[in-house]
């Protein structure tokens, strides 16, 4: 469901009661709607207050004038304070966080979720933490906007899928930060593709090739755990590597077009440019071939290397035409998007909120977990040099990148993977 988010609509108390009363508390094993009868405000708690968490919260505030931020949590006080300042700069009247509703430490997510008045959680802590954060949100009966990627290993993916099933039973919404799924041009293109505009898809390509990103140099006062959590992009256990953390957007588009995840993957990659310790243990380039159920093979390529060519896109090849699903189809059924280009980062929040108000909350949990697991499969193939099957990954992989303990102090720094030597788990 999509509306013009630039023009706030009026929403009466009577409308709100009508929209939310359709869900019966007796029908589920938890609260069917976290909104109290006659309560119009949507009270948001934020878990993970770095750049993306702050940005996602701003998008949520822009999506609906009834949104208020009432609680925030992060590992670190400085990030919490910085995020609060940024939110108050533009939304001072709707940011109602107090010192009593600001939390730090590894258990901050439990404290945010425990606040009864919180209706919706925006969770954007480093990706490793998202499965356990989602579990707690669902347990506490909260709707969730969950940034991508939602997991970094097979064990985490299974947690997300199970939590998503529980959310469905409780009629709780889950929308993920795969904003292309809420972007008008992609939606229109995919409708045509699924209706046969390019015929059967026989192949394709997807790319996220770019320069470098930010890095946090280690400070003497930081423990190893604190540094890794602040510099999380560069540690596989925290980010999943950039194929999972970033390129999952493009991989998700391919899965969308194909109707589901691939059945096989074979890949390669390495660590050629970013070799200093500050870059942790991730690769700087990947190339993966994904094979889908109909035999179509898609080449996936991603790179984070300064001073190199940039390409961020997807391309689908069918028996009747070719598509860049962002904007056009060529061949027998030519088409080019000409509609209104709303901000999909805001629309995804508007869609979630609209679905909650209608009593039919969106649940994208399993879908995004499968796309993240597709990226994980590509990473595991590149790390080990092995060809992988989806069936093995889903049913047999025991890969769990969790640390031994969640506490500040020493933490194991795993060596960078070596294809042919790194074991497949």
NORPE-V368858 format. One record per run of one state. SS is the DSSP state (@ for helix, = for strand, . for the rest). FROM is the first residue (numbers start at 1). LEN is the number of residues. Records with the same first field share a line. If there is no record, write none. Layout:
# NORPE-V368858
SS->FROM-LEN / FROM-LEN
This chain:
# NORPE-V368858
.->1-12 / 21-4 / 28-14 / 48-3 / 64-3 / 75-2 / 96-3 / 105-3 / 114-6 / 124-3 / 140-3 / 147-7 / 170-4 / 177-2 / 183-1 / 195-6 / 211-13 / 231-1 / 235-1 / 240-2 / 246-2 / 259-5 / 271-6 / 280-5 / 292-5 / 305-6 / 319-2 / 325-3 / 332-3 / 337-7 / 358-5 / 364-1 / 385-3 / 396-30
@->13-8 / 25-3 / 51-13 / 77-18 / 99-3 / 108-6 / 127-13 / 154-16 / 179-4 / 184-11 / 224-7 / 232-3 / 236-4 / 242-4 / 248-11 / 277-3 / 344-14 / 365-20 / 390-6
=->42-6 / 67-8 / 95-1 / 102-3 / 120-4 / 143-4 / 174-3 / 201-10 / 264-7 / 285-7 / 297-8 / 311-8 / 321-4 / 328-4 / 335-2 / 363-1 / 388-2
